[in-house]
Amino acid sequence: MKHSRFHGTGKVFKFTFSQMMKAKGFRITLIFMLLVSALYYPISQAIKKNGEGGGVSEVTETSIDTLYVIDESGLNFMDWFSFEKAGLDAIEIPTIKSSNKTYDDFTKELKESEEKIALLHVHHTAEDGTFYYTLVQGPKTPIKMSDLTVLKNAIQNNIYAQLREHMNITEEQMNILNMSIETDTNYVDIESIGKSSDEEDKKGINQQQYMMILIVIMLTTMLVSMSGEYISSSIVQEKSSKVVEFLLTSIRPIALLFGKIAAVFLITLFQIVSMIVCYAASVVIYHSIADGMSVKDAFSKVTAFIPADADITINPIGVVILVCFLLAGMLFFSLICGVIAASVKSVEEMQERMKSFTLLLFLGMFGSMIITIMNIGGTNTSAFEMIAALFPVTSPFLVPGYLFSNRISIVIALIGLVILIACVYFLLAFAARCYEYLIYYNGQKLSIKDYFSIFKNEKGGEKNA
């Protein structure tokens, strides 16, 4: 009975998957990556808090006897800001006084004073529209700098809440007042409402969209790079140890390659998902323990880097297209990697032969990143976006993030996916004809012309073996 070309794929998949999961190097790498993912957030938060000088609760007794306030803001700071509500009661700051002296005169006295006094200077500059709360201590005073840092944090953490209370407005009203306002112009014709011809150029992406696109590009690069590395090393090791010759006695060549790709993709995806889960779990656990948040509130911190006004759309169709691009993109690069690695004689020779794969990988990643960076400044890159969305080397990196950021339409994304799948189909046909010849090949480095010469042979390596 004649079997299909993919007969034996399941056996290769199980064998490759089990061997990789049992490998000591893989386990050590996986544990290291999970530890980094789990510890990154709590460590970064600890460093951030340490850099800010800690919270108010870290100091129970202050070295300040008297805090003088010079208010030049016009807001009557002393009338509405309560240090008690900010977490600093009267015991921690024995005396708070308003001073009628000028800032320059007071600082001159501070230079010579050895008393435990400090100054809070509240002022406003019309140039940049900013209110400043400056804490000052003299060079001879025994006051600790950490106590001034506590005061600074108390003001910074509570200023808006107490200002809202003083103005008798809600948090929602304050958010409305702080909202950015943009104006635009449209024209009306018989058919619809739209922009005039000189305004059709797209605006640049904002910071949130840039971060979203960058994350998708890096995840895709990680998936493609790791899978390519695993496939190439596995093929070369089996070829050099003659294991592949035993496998080819009962398994078709394309099934051998396809089974490896499927196993490597699943393992790589498992690594990425595990890292994301560990990171999310560390965020939830950290805020639950450190801040006493509920699990629901703590989990909201995981997606807090995407603001509501970021103009990022995540819908079921976009998610499906993202998954399809990841699958097709990984197959595209993995098939190229597998065919190249099959022509390598030893592990030492692999690095030299894999330059073309690395070049394609960098072209896809950096090409997408360059277009994204150009978009930050508002440069019209619609033509480049269209080319990159349709070009199979760059489309797996660019399309998912740009689709979520509303930079390209679903129609363009689907066309790019069809082109990518067509290229994958061609590479599958190419690999089916060339792989067996290449797996037995131990000659000099093959050129692109040599690969196509093998492909033209109807029976692949059977005539040349």
C-alpha positions in Angstrom: 0.0 0.0 0.0 1.4 3.4 -1.1 1.5 5.9 1.8 1.2 9.6 1.5 4.2 11.9 1.6 3.3 12.8 5.2 3.2 9.2 6.4 5.1 8.9 9.7 4.8 12.6 10.7 3.1 11.6 14.0 6.0 9.3 14.9 8.6 11.9 14.2 6.6 14.5 16.1 6.4 12.3 19.2 10.1 11.3 19.0 11.3 14.8 18.5 9.1 16.2 21.2 10.1 13.6 23.8 13.8 13.9 23.0 13.8 17.7 23.3 11.8 17.7 26.6 14.2 15.2 28.1 17.3 17.2 27.1 19.1 18.6 30.1 20.0 21.8 28.2 16.4 22.5 27.3 15.2 22.0 30.9 17.9 24.3 32.3 17.1 27.0 29.7 13.3 26.7 30.3 13.8 27.0 34.1 16.1 30.0 33.7 13.5 31.7 31.3 10.7 31.1 33.7 12.6 32.4 36.7 13.5 35.6 34.7 9.8 36.0 33.8 8.6 35.4 37.3 11.2 37.7 39.1 11.3 40.5 36.6 8.2 42.4 37.8 8.7 42.3 41.6 12.4 43.1 41.2 11.7 46.1 38.9 9.0 47.4 41.3 11.4 47.0 44.3 14.1 49.0 42.4 11.6 51.6 41.4 10.4 52.0 45.0 13.9 52.1 46.3 14.8 54.8 43.8 11.9 56.9 44.9 13.0 56.6 48.5 10.3 54.3 49.7 6.8 55.0 50.8 5.4 57.1 53.6 4.8 54.1 55.9 8.5 53.3 56.0 9.2 56.3 58.5 7.4 56.4 61.8 9.4 59.2 63.3 10.9 62.2 61.6 13.9 64.3 62.4 12.1 67.5 61.4 10.9 69.7 64.3 9.4 72.5 62.2 8.3 72.6 58.5 7.9 76.1 57.1 5.8 76.6 54.0 6.2 79.5 51.5 3.2 79.4 49.2 3.6 81.5 46.0 1.2 79.4 43.9 -2.0 81.3 44.6 -3.8 78.1 45.6 -3.6 78.6 49.4 -1.7 75.3 49.9 -1.9 75.4 53.7 -5.6 75.7 53.6 -6.4 72.6 51.7 -3.5 70.2 51.8 -3.7 68.0 54.9 -0.5 66.2 55.9 -2.6 64.0 58.2 -4.6 62.7 55.2 -1.4 62.3 53.3 -0.2 59.8 55.9 1.9 62.2 58.0 0.1 63.0 61.3 1.0 65.7 63.8 3.3 63.5 65.8 5.6 62.9 62.9 5.7 66.6 62.0 5.4 68.5 65.3 5.0 72.0 63.8 4.0 73.3 60.4 4.1 77.0 59.9 3.4 79.4 57.0 6.2 81.9 56.3 5.9 85.4 54.9 9.5 85.6 53.9 10.7 85.3 50.3 12.3 82.1 49.1 15.7 83.7 48.7 15.7 85.3 52.2 14.7 82.0 53.8 17.3 79.9 52.0 20.0 82.4 53.2 18.9 81.8 56.8 18.9 78.0 56.2 22.6 78.1 55.2 23.6 79.1 58.7 20.9 77.4 60.8 21.6 74.3 62.8 18.0 73.8 63.9 15.8 70.9 62.8 13.9 73.0 60.3 13.0 72.5 56.6 11.3 74.6 53.9 8.5 73.6 51.5 8.4 76.1 48.6 5.2 75.9 46.5 5.3 78.0 43.3 4.0 78.1 39.8 5.7 79.0 36.5 3.7 80.4 33.6 6.2 79.3 31.0 5.5 75.6 31.2 2.3 75.7 33.3 3.8 73.6 36.1 3.3 73.7 39.9 6.5 73.0 41.9 6.7 71.7 45.4 10.4 72.1 46.5 11.7 70.8 49.8 14.9 72.4 51.1 17.2 71.8 54.1 20.3 73.6 55.2 23.8 72.3 55.1 24.3 72.4 58.9 20.9 70.9 59.9 20.8 67.4 61.4 17.7 66.6 59.3 17.9 63.3 57.4 17.4 63.5 53.6 15.2 60.4 53.8 12.7 62.4 55.9 12.4 65.0 53.1 11.9 62.1 50.6 9.0 60.9 52.7 7.4 64.4 52.6 8.0 64.5 48.8 6.3 61.2 48.3 3.4 62.2 50.6 2.8 65.3 48.5 3.3 63.5 45.1 1.0 60.6 46.0 -1.8 62.6 47.5 -1.8 66.0 45.8 -4.5 65.2 43.2 -6.8 63.4 45.6 -6.7 66.4 48.0 -7.0 68.9 45.2 -10.1 67.2 43.9 -11.6 67.2 47.4 -10.7 70.9 47.8 -12.3 71.8 44.5 -15.3 69.5 45.3 -15.1 67.5 42.0 -15.1 63.8 41.4 -12.3 61.7 40.0 -14.3 61.2 36.8 -14.6 64.9 36.4 -10.9 65.4 37.0 -10.2 62.8 34.3 -12.4 64.7 31.9 -10.6 67.9 32.6 -7.3 66.2 31.9 -8.4 64.6 28.6 -6.5 65.7 25.5 -8.6 67.5 22.8 -8.0 67.0 19.1 -9.7 68.9 16.3 -10.0 67.8 12.7 -11.7 68.8 9.4 -13.8 66.8 7.1 -15.6 67.4 3.8 -19.1 66.3 2.7 -19.8 65.0 -0.8 -22.8 63.3 -2.3 -21.8 59.8 -1.3 -20.3 60.1 2.1 -18.3 62.1 4.7 -14.6 61.9 4.5 -11.3 63.7 4.5 -10.2 66.0 1.7 -7.6 64.7 -0.7 -4.8 66.6 1.0 -5.5 65.1 4.4 -5.7 61.4 3.3 -2.2 60.7 4.7 -2.3 58.6 7.8 -1.2 60.0 11.1 1.8 58.5 12.9 1.3 55.8 15.5 1.3 56.8 19.2 3.5 55.5 21.9 1.1 52.8 23.0 0.6 51.5 19.5 4.4 51.5 19.0 4.9 49.3 22.1 2.1 46.9 21.0 3.7 46.5 17.6 7.2 46.1 19.1 6.0 43.4 21.5 4.4 41.4 18.6 7.5 41.8 16.4 9.8 40.6 19.3 7.5 37.6 20.1 7.4 36.6 16.4 11.2 36.9 16.2 11.6 34.8 19.3 9.3 32.1 17.9 11.0 32.0 14.5 14.5 32.2 15.9 14.1 29.5 18.5 12.3 27.1 16.2 14.9 27.6 13.5 17.7 27.0 15.9 16.1 23.8 17.3 15.3 22.4 13.8 18.8 23.1 12.4 20.7 21.6 15.3 18.4 18.5 15.4 18.8 17.8 11.7 22.6 18.3 11.7 23.1 16.1 14.8 20.9 13.3 13.4 22.7 13.5 10.0 26.2 13.4 11.6 25.2 10.5 13.8 23.6 8.5 10.9 20.3 8.4 12.9 18.5 10.0 10.0 19.4 7.1 7.6 17.7 4.7 9.9 14.6 6.9 10.1 14.3 7.3 6.4 13.9 3.5 5.9 10.3 3.7 7.2 9.4 7.4 7.0 9.1 9.7 4.0 11.6 12.6 3.9 9.0 15.4 4.0 7.2 13.6 7.0 10.6 13.7 8.8 11.0 17.4 8.3 7.3 18.3 8.9 7.2 16.2 12.1 10.3 18.1 13.5 8.8 21.4 12.6 5.5 20.6 14.4 7.3 19.4 17.5 9.6 22.4 17.6 6.7 24.8 17.1 4.7 23.3 20.0 7.8 23.4 22.3 8.6 27.0 21.4 5.0 28.0 21.8 5.0 26.2 25.2 8.0 28.2 26.3 6.5 31.6 25.3 3.1 30.8 26.9 4.9 29.6 30.1 6.9 32.8 30.3 3.7 35.0 29.8 1.9 33.0 32.5 4.8 33.3 34.9 5.0 37.0 34.3 1.2 37.5 34.8 1.2 35.3 37.9 4.1 37.3 39.4 2.2 40.6 38.8 -0.9 39.3 40.5 0.9 37.8 43.5 3.0 40.9 43.9 0.1 43.3 44.1 -2.0 40.9 46.2 0.8 40.7 48.8 2.4 44.1 48.6 -0.7 46.2 48.0 -3.4 44.0 49.4 -5.4 44.0 46.1 -8.0 41.5 45.2 -7.1 39.0 42.5 -9.3 40.8 40.0 -7.8 44.2 40.6 -4.3 42.8 40.6 -4.9 41.0 37.3 -5.9 44.3 35.7 -2.3 45.4 36.3 -1.2 42.8 33.7 -2.8 44.7 30.9 -2.4 48.2 32.4 0.3 49.0 29.8 -2.5 49.3 27.1 -4.4 52.5 27.9 -8.1 52.8 26.9 -7.3 55.6 24.4 -4.5 53.7 22.7 -6.6 53.0 19.6 -5.7 49.3 19.7 -8.4 46.9 18.5 -8.3 43.3 19.5 -11.2 41.2 18.0 -11.7 37.5 17.2 -10.8 37.9 13.5 -7.6 39.7 14.4 -6.6 36.9 16.9 -7.3 34.2 14.2 -5.2 36.1 11.7 -2.4 36.5 14.3 -2.3 32.8 15.0 -2.4 32.0 11.3 0.5 34.4 10.6 2.5 32.9 13.4 1.9 29.3 12.1 2.5 30.2 8.5 5.5 32.4 9.3 7.1 29.7 11.4 6.5 27.1 8.7 8.0 29.5 6.1 11.2 30.2 7.9 11.5 26.6 9.4 11.2 25.0 5.9 14.0 27.3 4.7 16.0 26.5 7.7 15.4 22.7 7.4 16.4 22.6 3.7 19.6 24.5 4.4 20.5 22.5 7.5 20.0 19.2 5.6 22.9 20.2 3.3 25.3 20.7 6.2 27.8 18.0 7.0 28.6 18.8 10.6 27.6 21.1 13.5 30.8 23.2 12.9 29.7 23.9 9.3 26.1 24.9 10.3 26.9 28.5 11.3 28.4 29.3 7.9 25.5 27.7 6.0 22.8 29.3 8.1 23.8 32.9 7.2 21.0 33.1 4.6 18.4 32.1 7.2 19.8 34.7 9.6 19.7 37.4 6.9 16.1 36.7 6.1 15.2 36.8 9.8 16.9 40.1 10.3 15.3 41.5 7.1 11.8 40.6 8.4 12.4 41.9 11.9 14.3 45.1 11.2 12.3 46.0 8.1 9.1 45.9 10.2 10.8 47.9 13.0 12.2 50.6 10.7 8.7 51.2 9.2 7.3 51.4 12.7 9.9 53.9 13.9 9.2 56.0 10.8 5.5 56.0 11.8 6.3 57.5 15.2 7.2 60.8 13.6 4.0 60.8 11.4 5.9 60.0 8.2 3.6 58.7 5.5 4.7 55.0 5.1 1.5 53.6 3.6 3.3 52.3 0.5 6.0 50.6 2.6 3.3 49.1 4.9 1.5 47.7 1.9 4.7 46.1 0.5 5.7 44.7 3.9 2.2 43.3 4.5 2.3 41.4 1.2 6.0 40.4 1.3 6.2 36.9 3.0 9.6 37.7 4.7 8.2 40.8 6.6 4.4 40.0 6.8 4.6 37.6 9.8 6.4 40.3 11.8 4.4 43.4 10.7 0.8 42.4 10.0 -0.5 41.2 13.4 0.6 44.4 15.3 -0.4 46.7 12.5 -3.8 45.0 12.2 -4.5 45.5 16.0 -3.3 49.2 15.7 -5.7 49.9 12.8 -2.9 50.6 10.4 -3.9 48.1 7.8 -7.3 46.6 6.9 -8.4 43.0 7.4 -8.6 42.6 3.6 -4.9 43.5 3.2 -4.0 41.2 6.0 -5.9 38.3 4.5 -4.2 38.9 1.1 -0.8 38.9 2.8 -1.8 35.7 4.6 -2.8 34.0 1.3 0.5 35.0 -0.3 2.4 33.6 2.7 0.5 30.3 2.6 1.2 30.0 -1.1 4.9 30.5 -0.4 4.7 27.8 2.3 3.0 25.4 -0.1 5.8 26.0 -2.6 8.5 25.4 0.0 6.7 22.2 1.1 6.8 21.0 -2.5 10.5 22.1 -2.8 11.4 20.3 0.4 9.5 17.1 -0.6 11.7 16.8 -3.7 15.1 18.0 -2.3 15.2 16.9 1.3 16.2 13.2 0.7 19.0 14.2 -1.6 20.2 16.9 0.7 20.1 14.6 3.8 22.6 12.3 2.1 24.6 15.1 0.6 28.2 15.6 2.0 29.8 17.7 -0.7 30.7 21.4 -1.1 28.4 24.3 -0.3 25.4 24.5 -2.6 24.4 27.6 -4.3 20.8 28.7 -5.0 21.2 27.5 -8.5 22.1 24.0 -7.3 19.0 23.8 -5.1 16.8 24.6 -8.0 18.6 22.1 -10.2 17.7 19.4 -7.6 14.2 20.7 -7.5 13.8 20.3 -11.3 14.7 16.6 -11.0 11.3 14.9 -10.9 12.4 12.2 -8.4 14.7 14.4 -6.3 17.6 12.6 -4.8 16.6 9.1 -5.9 18.5 9.5 -9.2 21.4 11.2 -7.5 21.8 9.2 -4.3 
